[in-house]
Amino acid sequence: MTINCRPAEARDERAWDEFVLAHPQGTFFHRIAWRHVIREAFRHTPHYLLTERDGAITGVLPLVHMKTRLFGNSLVSSPFCVYGGPIGADAESVTMLGEAAAALMPR
């Protein structure tokens, strides 16, 4: 079956957290609530990506676009946290998330 990569939407929040909680590398900092904290508290732009196959999430990647004097213009997974990065059910999902992140990187 084909894997699709897309930005997470509000309708994905429950499934996102269920995936994170079930994944052995999923951490508190992969949880979808951090997207709201980053946006509201720090005013950075979140880009939370997911991969799915047949409507089921197969991978997630929390990303944040940060533009600051200290860090410059960058795309970071889970800023202000100790864990982040892509997690996936398979290598294809992780690779696709990495490619999607590269396409979002500021120039």
Buried (B, 14 or more C-beta within 10 A) or exposed (E): EEBEBEEBEEEBBEBBBEBBEEBEEBBEBBBBEBBEBBEEEBEBEBBBBBBBBEEEBBBBBBBBBBEEEEEEEEBBBBBBBEBBBBBBBEEBBBBBBBEBBEEEEEE
